Amino acid sequence: MACMPEADSLTDPWTLGSLRVPNRVMLAPLAGIGNWFVRLQAKRYGAGMAVSEMVSSHAIHYGNEKTCREMLRIDPREREHGPVSIQLFGEDPAMMRSAVAHVAELGADAIDINMGCPVPKVQRTGAGAALLADPDRAVAVARAAVEGAHEAARDPAAGGIPVTVKLRSGLRAGDTSGFALAHRLVAEAGVAAIAFHPRSAAVHHKGAPDYELAARLVDSLPAPVILTGGLNDAEHVREVFARTGAAAVMLARGALGNPWLFAQLVRGRKQGPTREEVRTELDWTIDRAVEHLGEQRAGRYLRKFYPWYVARLQLDSGVAKRLQESLQSAETLADARRLLAPASATAAQLA
């Protein structure tokens, strides 16, 4: 049976291995998105912990410059609000051990191993959700990560850096191989917790998550279960957290351009953001992207961010569509900022 006591509230602190986490609302790893400033944003609004976008263990092992400089960056401002976890993917135990040691030396508070990514190019390498079909290899990869984290720990007597694994329920509908693998990862590899997405890899983000399966995992696993998948609004998150008995929840797509969701869950915020709050937050995001990538690269990178925020500006549908199109074709960030002037001006410009 699970050893985690049931939490009364999402605001309760909890422990992950030897790590204290200030509350039970986390930012999930978001591929191609979850860099240091996205994690910082979530924490500014209340997230107790944030996980990085997935990073290749092979790229770390071989010292890829962009990977090590940008994707592994942990900003000191992140640490002011709670722990930082770096998510790694890969299928080779030796590579994983090496990558974990490097990430631990950089100061990660925890390490997560991706065994749930459904993207074909990741699965073709034998990593991500493909490990659900090769449980012996999955256990070996996780064991190597745990051993590498322990060896690199600044204080091994304290238990080392906790390693978690993010899993899907299975590869296809009706498959519960992830449920079985979760038990082996805890019992045989010694992982500290399981982040469980109760949808199959085949459906990606479609369909209803099987929260009853998640509740069964909570009841049977002697380690914390972090629930993710389909958590898009505060009321639903609270209901599912209570129903499953999970140790924590992990917000993914529901948090894109919506850091206010963390404030609703952790700080008691009742309402959504005002138009001015959305614009202010997008300005902050633009500034941090420039800090991270420089002006020119940030201009291209931010094109994936604009739709999330424009959707919250409460504009007429026609105006919103034209604003989206204009932002995607903006040649400079100065042009983008001009387009994102106060909503009344934007509406007049694009009418």
C-alpha positions in Angstrom: 0.0 0.0 0.0 1.1 3.6 -0.6 3.1 5.2 2.2 2.1 8.8 1.4 -0.5 10.2 3.7 -3.4 11.8 1.9 -3.0 15.6 1.6 -5.8 17.8 2.8 -4.8 20.6 0.4 -2.8 21.4 -2.6 -1.0 24.1 -0.5 0.4 21.4 1.9 4.2 20.9 1.8 5.5 17.4 1.0 8.7 15.5 0.7 10.2 14.0 -2.5 13.0 11.8 -1.3 15.1 14.1 0.9 13.7 17.2 -0.9 11.1 19.4 0.7 8.5 20.8 -1.8 6.5 23.8 -0.5 3.2 22.8 -2.1 1.6 20.1 -4.3 1.2 22.0 -7.6 4.0 21.5 -10.2 4.8 22.6 -13.7 5.2 19.6 -16.0 8.0 19.2 -18.5 6.9 20.9 -21.7 8.9 19.8 -24.7 10.5 22.7 -26.6 9.0 25.2 -24.1 10.0 24.5 -20.4 13.2 26.5 -20.2 14.3 28.4 -17.1 12.1 31.5 -17.6 8.9 29.4 -18.2 9.7 27.5 -15.0 10.4 30.8 -13.2 7.0 32.2 -14.4 5.1 29.2 -13.0 6.9 29.7 -9.7 6.2 33.4 -9.6 2.5 32.5 -9.6 2.8 29.7 -7.0 4.1 26.5 -8.4 6.0 24.6 -5.7 8.3 22.9 -8.2 9.0 22.9 -11.9 10.4 20.4 -14.3 12.4 21.3 -17.4 11.7 20.4 -21.0 13.1 17.0 -21.8 16.8 17.0 -22.6 18.7 14.2 -24.5 21.0 12.2 -22.2 23.2 11.5 -25.3 23.6 15.2 -26.1 24.7 15.9 -22.5 27.1 13.0 -22.4 28.8 14.2 -25.6 28.8 17.8 -24.4 26.6 19.4 -27.1 27.1 23.1 -26.6 23.6 24.4 -27.2 22.1 21.7 -25.0 24.4 22.3 -22.1 24.3 26.1 -22.3 20.6 26.7 -23.0 18.5 23.6 -22.1 20.4 22.9 -18.8 20.4 26.5 -17.6 19.1 26.9 -14.1 18.6 30.6 -13.1 19.2 31.6 -9.5 15.8 33.3 -9.5 14.1 29.9 -9.9 15.5 28.7 -6.6 13.9 31.5 -4.7 10.5 29.8 -5.1 11.2 26.1 -4.9 13.1 23.1 -6.3 14.1 22.6 -10.0 14.0 19.2 -11.7 15.7 18.5 -15.0 14.0 15.9 -17.2 16.2 13.6 -19.3 15.4 11.1 -22.0 17.3 8.2 -23.4 17.5 4.4 -23.7 21.1 3.7 -22.8 21.8 3.1 -19.1 25.5 4.2 -19.3 24.6 7.4 -21.1 21.9 8.1 -18.6 24.2 7.6 -15.7 26.7 10.0 -17.3 24.1 12.7 -18.0 22.6 12.5 -14.5 26.0 13.0 -13.0 26.5 16.1 -15.1 23.1 17.5 -14.4 23.6 16.9 -10.6 26.8 18.8 -10.7 25.0 21.8 -12.3 22.8 22.0 -9.2 19.5 20.3 -10.2 17.4 19.5 -7.1 15.8 16.5 -8.7 16.0 14.5 -12.0 13.0 13.1 -14.0 13.3 10.4 -16.6 10.9 10.6 -19.5 9.3 7.2 -20.2 6.1 8.6 -21.7 6.9 10.8 -24.7 4.6 9.6 -27.6 6.5 11.4 -30.4 7.6 8.9 -33.0 11.1 10.3 -33.5 11.7 9.8 -29.8 10.2 6.4 -29.6 12.2 5.2 -32.7 15.4 5.7 -30.6 14.0 3.4 -28.0 13.4 6.2 -25.5 10.2 7.9 -24.2 7.1 5.7 -24.4 9.0 3.0 -26.2 10.4 1.9 -22.9 7.0 0.8 -21.9 7.5 -2.1 -24.3 10.9 -2.9 -22.9 10.4 -2.9 -19.1 13.8 -4.6 -18.3 15.6 -1.8 -20.2 13.4 0.8 -18.5 14.4 -0.5 -15.1 18.0 -0.6 -16.1 17.9 3.1 -17.3 16.2 4.2 -14.1 18.6 2.3 -11.9 21.5 3.9 -13.7 20.0 7.3 -13.1 19.4 6.6 -9.4 23.0 5.3 -9.0 24.4 8.3 -10.9 22.4 10.8 -8.8 23.6 9.1 -5.6 27.3 9.2 -6.7 27.1 12.8 -7.7 25.2 13.9 -4.5 26.8 16.7 -2.5 25.7 14.8 0.6 25.2 11.1 -0.2 24.3 10.4 3.5 21.2 12.6 3.0 19.9 10.2 0.3 21.2 11.8 -2.9 19.2 13.7 -5.5 15.7 12.2 -6.0 15.0 10.6 -9.3 11.4 10.4 -10.6 10.0 8.8 -13.8 7.2 10.2 -15.9 5.0 7.5 -17.4 2.0 7.0 -19.6 -0.6 4.3 -18.7 0.4 2.2 -21.7 1.2 2.3 -25.4 -2.3 1.9 -26.7 -5.9 1.9 -25.5 -6.5 -0.7 -22.8 -2.8 -1.2 -22.2 -1.8 -0.8 -18.6 1.9 -1.6 -18.9 2.8 1.7 -17.4 0.9 0.7 -14.2 3.0 -2.5 -13.9 6.2 -0.7 -14.8 5.7 1.9 -12.1 5.8 -0.8 -9.5 9.1 -2.2 -10.9 10.7 1.2 -11.1 10.1 1.8 -7.4 10.9 -1.7 -6.2 13.9 -2.5 -8.4 15.3 0.8 -9.5 14.6 2.8 -6.4 13.0 5.9 -8.0 11.5 8.4 -5.5 8.2 9.0 -7.2 6.2 8.3 -10.4 4.6 11.1 -12.5 1.6 9.3 -14.1 -0.3 10.4 -17.2 -3.2 8.0 -17.4 -3.7 8.2 -21.1 -2.0 5.8 -23.6 0.8 7.1 -25.8 -1.3 6.4 -28.9 -3.8 9.1 -28.1 -1.2 11.8 -27.2 -3.4 14.4 -25.5 -6.8 13.3 -26.7 -9.5 11.5 -24.9 -10.4 11.4 -21.2 -7.6 10.4 -18.8 -8.2 7.2 -16.7 -8.2 8.8 -13.3 -9.5 5.6 -11.7 -6.3 3.8 -12.9 -4.3 6.6 -11.3 -6.2 6.1 -8.1 -5.4 2.4 -8.2 -1.7 3.3 -8.6 -1.8 5.7 -5.7 -3.3 2.9 -3.5 -0.8 0.3 -4.5 2.5 2.1 -5.0 4.8 2.5 -2.0 6.0 5.9 -3.3 4.3 9.3 -4.2 2.3 9.5 -7.4 2.2 12.8 -9.2 -0.8 13.1 -11.4 -0.7 14.8 -14.8 -3.0 14.9 -17.9 -6.1 16.8 -18.6 -5.7 19.3 -15.8 -6.9 22.5 -17.4 -9.0 24.4 -14.9 -8.8 24.9 -11.1 -12.1 23.2 -10.2 -11.2 20.1 -12.2 -7.7 20.0 -10.7 -9.0 20.1 -7.1 -11.7 17.5 -7.8 -9.2 15.0 -9.4 -6.6 15.6 -6.8 -9.1 14.7 -4.1 -10.6 11.8 -6.0 -7.2 10.0 -6.8 -5.4 10.8 -3.6 -2.3 11.8 -5.6 0.6 13.3 -3.7 0.7 16.2 -6.1 -0.5 17.5 -9.5 1.5 18.5 -12.5 0.1 21.1 -14.9 1.1 20.9 -18.5 -0.9 22.2 -21.5 -3.4 23.9 -19.2 -0.7 26.2 -18.0 0.5 27.4 -21.4 0.1 31.2 -21.3 -1.9 30.7 -18.1 0.3 31.1 -15.0 -2.8 32.4 -13.2 -3.9 28.8 -12.9 -1.2 28.3 -10.3 -2.3 31.3 -8.4 -5.9 30.0 -8.4 -4.8 26.6 -7.0 -2.1 27.8 -4.5 -3.0 31.4 -3.6 -6.7 31.5 -3.7 -7.1 33.7 -6.7 -10.7 33.6 -7.8 -10.8 35.2 -11.2 -9.0 34.9 -14.5 -6.5 37.6 -15.7 -7.5 41.0 -16.8 -6.5 42.2 -20.3 -3.8 44.4 -18.7 -2.5 41.5 -16.7 -2.2 39.4 -19.8 -0.3 42.1 -21.7 2.0 42.8 -18.7 2.8 39.1 -18.4 3.5 38.8 -22.1 5.8 41.8 -21.9 7.7 40.0 -19.1 7.9 36.8 -21.2 9.3 38.8 -24.2 11.9 40.4 -22.0 13.0 37.0 -20.5 13.2 35.4 -24.0 15.5 38.2 -25.1 17.6 37.6 -22.0 17.8 33.9 -22.8 18.2 33.9 -26.6 19.0 37.4 -27.8 16.7 39.7 -29.7 16.7 38.0 -33.1 16.3 34.4 -31.9 13.7 35.4 -29.4 11.6 37.0 -32.1 11.2 33.6 -33.8 10.9 31.6 -30.7 8.1 33.7 -29.2 5.8 33.0 -32.2 4.7 29.8 -30.4 3.9 31.8 -27.3 1.7 34.6 -28.8 -1.4 32.5 -29.5 -1.7 31.4 -25.8 -1.8 35.0 -24.6 -3.8 36.6 -27.4 -6.6 34.0 -26.6 -6.8 35.5 -23.1 -7.0 39.2 -24.3 -10.8 38.9 -24.6 -10.8 40.5 -28.1 -13.4 40.2 -30.8 -12.8 37.0 -32.7 -12.0 38.9 -35.9 -9.6 41.3 -34.2 -7.9 38.4 -32.4 -7.4 36.5 -35.6 -5.8 39.5 -37.3 -3.6 40.2 -34.3 -2.4 36.6 -34.3 -1.6 36.7 -38.0 0.2 40.1 -37.6 2.3 38.8 -34.7 3.4 35.7 -36.6 4.6 37.8 -39.5 6.2 40.6 -37.3 9.8 41.1 -38.5 11.1 42.5 -35.2 10.2 42.4 -31.5 9.6 46.1 -31.7 6.9 45.4 -34.2 5.4 42.8 -32.0 5.4 45.1 -29.0 3.7 47.8 -31.0 1.0 45.3 -32.0 0.5 44.4 -28.4 -0.2 47.9 -27.4 -3.3 48.4 -25.1 -6.2 46.5 -26.4 -8.2 49.6 -27.5 -5.3 50.7 -29.7 -4.8 47.2 -31.0 -8.5 46.9 -32.0 -8.3 50.2 -33.8 -5.2 49.3 -35.7 -6.6 46.0 -36.9 -10.2 46.9 -37.4 
